[in-house]
Amino acid sequence: MKRILQTSGPIKAIAAFLLFGSAVAWGQGAYKTEPVGPLNSPDVPKALEEKLQAQGVRLVSDKGAAVSEVWLVKSAAPGQSSAGSDAVYPTLSVGTLVGVIHFPTQGSDFRGQPIKPGYYTLRYGRMPQDGNHMGANPYSDFVALSPAAADTGIDKGLKFEDLVKLSKQASGTGHPAVMSLVPVSQGASFPSVVQDDQGRWVLQTKLGDLPIALVLVGQVSAS
């Protein structure tokens, strides 16, 4: 039986989004990664492009279709690791910019909300640690998606409330658009994509020197 977070405001929105998972759905078929060059698009501010690594990763379906492309930042300002935190990435600061994702065609987030084709910033977020878990997904770490053109404060972190507000522009709903972060598997190669034990496809790559794993295909289903 799931426990429910007693929260309010933006935190409640994230909690409802992530906690009420009863099942995991995933796309059929297999996926692979291939390298992609520097991000260069008129839809992305040059100042943002300059913060990204020179090489990105493209996720490709078994039919040869590009599903998404990800460029991480060259480095992310570390946060203060709190003792006893069960976050997967406790050294990242909530609200910090970690990268950009591109959907060539309609994509979806961790809850299955449709995301329009385009470029979106990825900023790190974390649910408050109070002993609760995320239903089908036990990890509190996530990235929030926001339209790249709307995320103008790329040189600074965002407060949790502002992160949620900005991310709603990506989903077009009352919920932010989020994708789950999970632990990197033992012996991982970078970049690579692996299927986890719940059928989700996870991109394993590096944020500077930090190995990081992002669920790109798969979501929880609302109960």
RATA-V716870 format. One line per field, one symbol per residue. ss: DSSP state (a for helix, b for strand, c for the rest). phi: phi as a letter, one per 20 degrees, with the letter a starting at -180 (. if undefined). burial: 1 if it has 9 or more other C-alpha atoms within 8 Angstrom, else 0. A space follows every 10 residues. Layout:
ss: ???
phi: ???
burial: ???
//
This chain:
ss: ccccccccaa aaaaaaaaac bbbbbccccc bbbbbbcccc cccccaaaac cbcccbbbbb bccccbbbbb bbbccccbcc cccccccccc cbccccbbbb bbbcccbbcc cccbbccbbb bbbbbbcccc cccccccccc bbbbbbbccc ccccccccca aaaaaaaaaa acccccbbbb bbcccccccc cbbbbccccc bbbbbbbccb bbbbbbbcbb bbc
phi: .fedfecbmg fffffffdfe ddbddbffnd cbdbfcfgfb bfecggffgf eeffcdcdec ffenefeacc ceffadffee fefnfdffcf eeegnffdrc ccdfcgdbdf enffdfgqdc fdcfcbfgec necdmfcede fbdeebggfe eeefebfdfg ffffffffff emcfdfecce dcffffmfdc ebcceefdne ddedbcdmee fbccfdcpbe dfe
burial: 0000000001 1111101111 1111110000 1110010110 0001100110 0110111111 1100011111 1111010010 0000001101 0111111111 1111011111 1111111111 1111111000 0011111011 1111111100 1000001101 0011111111 1000111111 1101000000 1110100011 1111111100 1111111111 100
//
